[in-house]
Amino acid sequence: MFISGEFKNDNVLAFKTQLLNELNYSVKTFNHFKSEAIDLSEYKFGLVNNDRIVTEFTLMNEAFFKALMESLRNLMIVGANFNIEKFKAHEIFNQWFDSYTNRI
């Protein structure tokens, strides 16, 4: 995804490690989370393309990482039981997509 000096996260393991570090920092920093650490097995990952089509993954593996790069990095992390298709009709999803996604 990026290289900065000697640091890079251009493979799935480095990306997953950095993501977990950042999410765990947020969990420990803000007092409104119930857990003290993130367990990625409790989440799924949605990659959103320019047509608002979401490809869902339950694991961060090589297939996920390849699709992440192709999706222009439009990543949603949601609970494992979260219904992404229903959420796509919600105002929050549409505002996020219109304001923050990397579209060409």
MOWO-V361326 format. One record per residue. N is the residue number from 0. RES is the residue in one letter. PHI is phi in radians with two decimals (* if undefined). PSI is psi as a letter, one per 40 degrees, with the letter a starting at -180 (* if undefined). D_CENTER is the distance of its C-alpha to the mean C-alpha in whole Angstrom. Layout:
# MOWO-V361326
n=N res=RES phi=PHI psi=PSI d_center=D_CENTER
n=N res=RES phi=PHI psi=PSI d_center=D_CENTER
This chain:
# MOWO-V361326
n=0 res=M phi=* psi=d d_center=13
n=1 res=F phi=-2.72 psi=i d_center=16
n=2 res=I phi=-2.27 psi=h d_center=19
n=3 res=S phi=-2.39 psi=h d_center=21
n=4 res=G phi=1.12 psi=b d_center=24
n=5 res=E phi=-1.60 psi=e d_center=24
n=6 res=F phi=-1.59 psi=h d_center=20
n=7 res=K phi=-2.59 psi=i d_center=18
n=8 res=N phi=-2.22 psi=f d_center=14
n=9 res=D phi=-1.65 psi=f d_center=15
n=10 res=N phi=-2.43 psi=i d_center=15
n=11 res=V phi=-1.10 psi=d d_center=13
n=12 res=L phi=-1.16 psi=d d_center=14
n=13 res=A phi=-1.13 psi=d d_center=14
n=14 res=F phi=-1.11 psi=d d_center=11
n=15 res=K phi=-1.08 psi=d d_center=10
n=16 res=T phi=-1.08 psi=d d_center=13
n=17 res=Q phi=-1.13 psi=d d_center=12
n=18 res=L phi=-1.06 psi=d d_center=9
n=19 res=L phi=-1.07 psi=d d_center=11
n=20 res=N phi=-1.03 psi=d d_center=14
n=21 res=E phi=-1.21 psi=d d_center=12
n=22 res=L phi=-1.16 psi=d d_center=11
n=23 res=N phi=-1.14 psi=d d_center=14
n=24 res=Y phi=-1.07 psi=d d_center=16
n=25 res=S phi=-1.10 psi=d d_center=15
n=26 res=V phi=-1.07 psi=d d_center=16
n=27 res=K phi=-1.38 psi=d d_center=19
n=28 res=T phi=-1.45 psi=d d_center=20
n=29 res=F phi=-1.77 psi=h d_center=19
n=30 res=N phi=-1.54 psi=e d_center=22
n=31 res=H phi=-1.75 psi=e d_center=20
n=32 res=F phi=-1.70 psi=i d_center=18
n=33 res=K phi=-1.48 psi=d d_center=20
n=34 res=S phi=-1.79 psi=i d_center=19
n=35 res=E phi=-1.84 psi=e d_center=19
n=36 res=A phi=-2.66 psi=i d_center=17
n=37 res=I phi=-1.56 psi=h d_center=13
n=38 res=D phi=-2.02 psi=h d_center=14
n=39 res=L phi=-1.10 psi=e d_center=11
n=40 res=S phi=-1.22 psi=e d_center=13
n=41 res=E phi=-1.57 psi=e d_center=13
n=42 res=Y phi=-2.24 psi=i d_center=10
n=43 res=K phi=-2.25 psi=i d_center=8
n=44 res=F phi=-2.18 psi=h d_center=6
n=45 res=G phi=-1.96 psi=h d_center=7
n=46 res=L phi=-1.87 psi=h d_center=7
n=47 res=V phi=-1.87 psi=h d_center=10
n=48 res=N phi=-1.66 psi=a d_center=13
n=49 res=N phi=-1.09 psi=d d_center=16
n=50 res=D phi=-1.70 psi=e d_center=18
n=51 res=R phi=1.13 psi=f d_center=15
n=52 res=I phi=-1.48 psi=h d_center=15
n=53 res=V phi=-1.88 psi=h d_center=12
n=54 res=T phi=-1.80 psi=h d_center=12
n=55 res=E phi=-1.71 psi=i d_center=10
n=56 res=F phi=-2.30 psi=i d_center=10
n=57 res=T phi=-1.76 psi=e d_center=11
n=58 res=L phi=-2.22 psi=i d_center=11
n=59 res=M phi=-1.58 psi=g d_center=10
n=60 res=N phi=-2.27 psi=a d_center=13
n=61 res=E phi=-1.08 psi=d d_center=15
n=62 res=A phi=-1.09 psi=d d_center=14
n=63 res=F phi=-1.05 psi=d d_center=10
n=64 res=F phi=-1.13 psi=d d_center=11
n=65 res=K phi=-1.09 psi=d d_center=13
n=66 res=A phi=-1.16 psi=d d_center=12
n=67 res=L phi=-1.07 psi=d d_center=9
n=68 res=M phi=-1.10 psi=d d_center=12
n=69 res=E phi=-1.28 psi=d d_center=14
n=70 res=S phi=-1.45 psi=e d_center=11
n=71 res=L phi=1.12 psi=f d_center=12
n=72 res=R phi=1.20 psi=f d_center=8
n=73 res=N phi=-1.57 psi=g d_center=7
n=74 res=L phi=-1.92 psi=h d_center=4
n=75 res=M phi=-1.96 psi=h d_center=4
n=76 res=I phi=-2.03 psi=h d_center=4
n=77 res=V phi=-2.36 psi=i d_center=8
n=78 res=G phi=-1.02 psi=i d_center=11
n=79 res=A phi=-1.02 psi=d d_center=13
n=80 res=N phi=-1.73 psi=e d_center=15
n=81 res=F phi=-1.21 psi=h d_center=14
n=82 res=N phi=-1.61 psi=g d_center=15
n=83 res=I phi=-1.16 psi=d d_center=13
n=84 res=E phi=-1.05 psi=d d_center=16
n=85 res=K phi=-1.14 psi=d d_center=18
n=86 res=F phi=-1.12 psi=d d_center=15
n=87 res=K phi=-1.06 psi=d d_center=15
n=88 res=A phi=-1.53 psi=e d_center=19
n=89 res=H phi=-1.43 psi=i d_center=18
n=90 res=E phi=-1.03 psi=d d_center=19
n=91 res=I phi=-1.09 psi=d d_center=16
n=92 res=F phi=-1.08 psi=d d_center=14
n=93 res=N phi=-1.13 psi=d d_center=17
n=94 res=Q phi=-1.14 psi=d d_center=17
n=95 res=W phi=-1.04 psi=d d_center=13
n=96 res=F phi=-1.07 psi=d d_center=14
n=97 res=D phi=-1.20 psi=d d_center=17
n=98 res=S phi=-1.64 psi=d d_center=16
n=99 res=Y phi=-2.16 psi=e d_center=13
n=100 res=T phi=-1.38 psi=i d_center=12
n=101 res=N phi=-1.55 psi=g d_center=13
n=102 res=R phi=-1.91 psi=i d_center=16
n=103 res=I phi=-1.97 psi=* d_center=19
